[in-house]
Amino acid sequence: MNGTVDLAKLEARHTALENEIDTELHRPLPDQAHITRLKREKLKIKEELSLLSGELAVA
């Protein structure tokens, strides 16, 4: 059950990052460094989600 909770938290954070990136991209002068940091964090979360999903599928 702990993996399911972690998965839900990661999915929520991933969605929040997508929204934050989208908001930043649509500003008049988007901060590219900030966007890059957000995208890196989003990628790390996506990798964690893949690992957790694989672990949950096996279990």
N, C-alpha and C positions, 0 to 999 in steps of 0.2 A: 504494500500500500504506500510505503514511503516513496517508491519510485514514481508512482502515479501523481503524488503531490508535487514532487520535484518537476515532473514533466509538465504539469499544469502551470507551475510558476514560470518555467522557462518559456512555455508557449505564450504566456501573457507578456513577459518581458520582450520576446521576439516581436510580438504585435506592436507593443509600445515603441520599440525602436523603429519599426517600419513607419509608424505614424510620425515620429520625431524627424526621421530622415525626409519624409515627404514634405513636412512643414518647412524644414530648412531649405529644401530644394526650391520651394515656391516663394521664398522671400526675395525681395528685390536684389539684395547682395548676399547670396548664400555663403556661409563660412565653410570653405572646402576642407579645411583641417578638421573642423568639428564633424562634418559629414563623413570623412574618412575614419575618424575614431568610432563613430556610431556604426558604420558598416563593418568595421573590424569586430566590434563587440557582437553585432548581429551574427556574423559568421561563426564566432566562437560558440554562441548559443545554438546555432543551427547544428554545429558539430556535436555538441552535448546532447541535443535532442535526438540526433541520429543514433548516438551511442546508447542512450537510455531506451529509445524505441526498440533497438536491436536486442538489448538486454531483456526488456519486458516481453518481447515476442518469443524469446528462447525460454523464459521462465514459465 
